[in-house]
Amino acid sequence: MVANLDTEVVKPPIVFVDPPENGAVFGGSRLLFREAARHFGVNLTDQEDHDWLVGLEAGMLIDHLVDVEKENVNLQFRAIIEGNLRQDLYPDAQIRAINYMARLNPEARQIILGYVDQVNELAIAQRQATRAQEVADIRITEADIFAAILSVHESDGPDAQARQRFNRWLQGFSRTGYTLDTLVDMREDFASGESGVAPTAAARVYYGKIASREALSAMRKTPLSLLGRCALVGANYVVKQKKLSIQNI
């Protein structure tokens, strides 16, 4: 889905000193992305590697805003990138997000803000959904947004094809994670009001089919040497529920 380019552009008035990465929270995904980039032949830059940290932390930040702010995720995100740090969130993650947005050109910044608007709208739609297909479509769209934010820049350089293959793999990995997460968390999401679809047997079967389809598609894009690492990261996040948090507690 293409972001809404009519979104108002916000230029952060403050640029902080970028916090050191020592002790940064990002789980196994960033390590997996590094390994995948090497396997595909991407000449990864230090800035791209750092931006994965920013993107992963920003994803957790937005997830927290979805949980606590409900319908005001986009407004709260804009407040943060304007320099209004929240006390309930890890400050380094917020500062990295502010600095990242400040580095972008106006068009790229507007695209990111459009994605956040979409996430806000999708979260509202998921709470109102009554059919499993609706929620599955929403989750796949969210996965594509996440993959778009984390994708590497595609250029005409010597690793152009490698970058395209990596980005296709990243989208498949993201879709698999999001759809499996939906299946595992459906009872909790319904109980908390985050989804309007009851955890019936029929809904479980439908989500299972979608998750299996996305997993098989992703496997076809994944080098054999990466399958074990992908399974480990997925199992820790989805099955064992080792979900990281950037709440400042």
C-alpha positions in Angstrom: 0.0 0.0 0.0 1.3 3.5 -0.9 1.5 6.0 1.9 -0.7 9.1 1.8 1.5 11.9 0.4 -1.0 14.5 1.5 0.2 14.1 5.1 1.4 17.3 6.6 5.2 17.4 6.7 6.6 18.0 10.2 10.2 19.2 10.6 11.6 18.4 14.0 12.8 21.6 15.6 15.4 19.8 17.8 18.2 17.5 16.8 19.7 15.6 19.8 23.1 14.1 20.1 22.6 10.5 18.9 22.8 8.1 21.9 25.4 5.3 21.8 24.1 1.9 20.7 25.6 0.2 23.7 22.8 -1.6 25.4 20.3 -0.8 22.7 17.3 -3.0 22.6 16.6 -4.7 19.2 16.4 -8.5 19.8 17.5 -11.0 17.2 16.0 -9.3 14.1 18.8 -6.8 13.5 21.4 -9.6 13.7 19.3 -11.7 11.3 19.1 -8.7 8.8 22.8 -8.3 8.9 23.4 -12.0 8.1 20.7 -12.0 5.4 22.2 -8.9 3.8 25.6 -10.7 3.5 24.0 -13.8 2.1 22.2 -11.8 -0.6 25.3 -9.9 -1.4 24.2 -6.4 -0.2 27.0 -4.0 0.5 25.5 -2.8 3.7 26.5 0.7 4.9 27.0 1.6 8.5 24.1 4.1 8.2 21.7 1.4 6.9 22.7 -0.9 9.7 22.0 1.9 12.3 18.7 2.7 10.6 17.6 -0.9 11.3 18.0 -0.2 15.0 16.0 3.0 14.6 13.3 1.3 12.6 13.0 -1.7 15.0 12.8 0.6 18.1 10.3 2.9 16.3 8.1 -0.1 15.6 8.1 -1.0 19.3 7.4 2.7 20.1 4.4 2.8 17.7 3.1 -0.5 19.1 3.1 1.0 22.6 1.3 4.1 21.4 -1.3 1.8 19.7 -1.9 0.1 23.0 -2.2 3.2 25.2 -3.4 5.9 22.9 -5.8 3.9 20.7 -6.9 6.5 18.1 -4.2 9.1 18.5 -1.0 7.2 17.5 -0.2 9.5 14.6 -0.6 12.7 16.7 1.5 11.3 19.6 4.2 10.2 17.2 4.3 13.7 15.7 4.6 15.2 19.2 7.6 12.9 19.8 9.5 13.8 16.6 8.9 17.5 17.4 11.0 16.9 20.5 8.3 16.2 23.1 9.8 13.1 24.8 7.4 10.8 26.7 8.2 9.8 30.2 6.8 6.3 29.7 9.1 5.4 26.8 12.9 4.7 26.7 14.4 8.1 25.9 17.2 6.9 23.6 14.8 5.2 21.3 12.8 8.4 21.0 15.9 10.5 20.4 17.1 8.1 17.6 13.6 8.4 16.0 13.8 12.2 16.2 17.3 12.3 14.6 16.3 9.8 11.9 13.3 12.0 10.9 15.5 15.1 10.9 18.0 13.4 8.5 15.3 12.6 5.9 14.5 14.9 3.0 10.9 16.4 3.1 9.5 13.8 0.7 10.9 10.8 2.6 9.8 12.3 5.9 6.3 12.8 4.6 6.2 9.1 3.4 7.1 7.9 6.9 4.4 10.1 8.5 2.0 8.7 6.0 2.9 5.2 7.1 2.2 6.1 10.8 -1.2 7.5 9.7 -1.9 4.2 8.1 -0.9 2.2 11.2 -3.3 4.4 13.2 -6.2 3.8 10.8 -5.4 0.0 10.6 -5.4 -0.3 14.4 -8.9 1.3 14.5 -10.1 -0.9 11.7 -8.8 -4.0 13.4 -10.8 -3.2 16.6 -13.9 -2.8 14.5 -13.4 -5.9 12.3 -15.8 -8.8 12.6 -14.3 -11.2 10.1 -11.0 -13.1 10.2 -10.3 -12.1 6.6 -10.5 -8.4 7.5 -8.0 -8.8 10.3 -5.6 -10.9 8.1 -5.7 -8.3 5.4 -4.9 -5.6 8.0 -2.0 -7.5 9.4 -0.5 -8.2 6.0 -0.7 -4.4 5.2 1.0 -3.6 8.5 3.7 -6.2 7.7 4.3 -4.5 4.3 4.6 -1.1 6.0 7.1 -2.4 8.5 9.1 -4.0 5.7 9.0 -0.8 3.6 10.4 1.2 6.5 13.2 -1.3 7.1 14.0 -2.0 3.4 17.4 -1.0 2.0 17.7 1.6 -0.6 17.6 0.2 -4.1 20.1 1.8 -6.5 21.8 1.1 -9.8 25.0 0.0 -8.0 26.8 -3.3 -8.3 24.6 -4.8 -5.6 21.3 -3.6 -7.1 19.8 -7.0 -7.7 21.0 -8.2 -4.3 19.2 -5.3 -2.7 16.0 -6.2 -4.6 16.2 -9.8 -3.5 16.8 -8.8 0.1 13.8 -6.5 0.2 11.6 -9.2 -1.2 12.9 -11.6 1.5 12.3 -8.9 4.2 8.7 -8.5 3.1 8.1 -12.2 3.2 9.8 -12.5 6.6 7.6 -9.7 7.9 4.4 -11.1 6.6 5.1 -14.5 8.1 5.8 -12.9 11.5 2.7 -10.7 11.5 0.3 -13.5 10.4 1.8 -16.0 12.9 1.5 -13.4 15.6 -2.1 -12.9 14.8 -2.8 -16.6 15.1 -1.0 -17.0 18.4 -2.4 -13.8 20.0 -6.0 -14.0 18.7 -7.5 -14.9 22.1 -5.6 -12.1 23.9 -6.3 -9.6 21.2 -10.1 -10.3 21.3 -10.1 -10.1 25.1 -8.3 -6.7 25.1 -10.4 -5.2 22.4 -7.5 -5.0 19.9 -9.4 -7.3 17.5 -13.1 -7.7 17.0 -12.8 -11.3 15.8 -13.7 -14.0 18.4 -11.1 -16.8 18.7 -13.4 -19.4 17.2 -12.2 -22.7 15.6 -13.1 -21.3 12.1 -11.1 -18.1 12.7 -8.1 -20.2 13.9 -8.3 -22.3 10.8 -8.4 -19.3 8.5 -5.5 -17.5 10.3 -3.5 -20.8 10.2 -4.0 -21.1 6.4 -2.9 -17.5 5.8 0.1 -17.9 8.1 1.1 -21.2 6.3 0.8 -19.5 2.9 3.0 -16.6 3.9 5.5 -18.9 5.6 5.9 -21.1 2.5 6.2 -18.1 0.3 8.9 -16.6 2.6 10.8 -19.9 2.6 11.1 -19.9 -1.1 12.8 -16.5 -0.9 15.1 -17.6 2.0 18.6 -19.1 1.5 18.9 -22.5 3.1 21.6 -21.3 5.4 19.3 -18.7 6.8 16.3 -20.9 7.6 17.5 -21.9 11.0 18.2 -18.3 12.1 14.8 -17.2 10.8 13.0 -20.0 12.7 14.9 -19.1 15.9 14.0 -15.4 15.7 10.4 -16.3 14.8 10.0 -18.9 17.6 11.4 -16.5 20.2 9.1 -13.7 19.2 5.9 -15.5 18.3 5.9 -18.8 20.2 7.9 -18.0 23.3 6.5 -14.4 23.4 9.9 -12.9 24.0 8.7 -9.5 22.8 10.9 -6.6 23.6 9.7 -3.4 25.1 11.0 0.1 25.1 8.8 1.2 28.0 10.7 3.3 30.5 9.9 1.3 33.6 
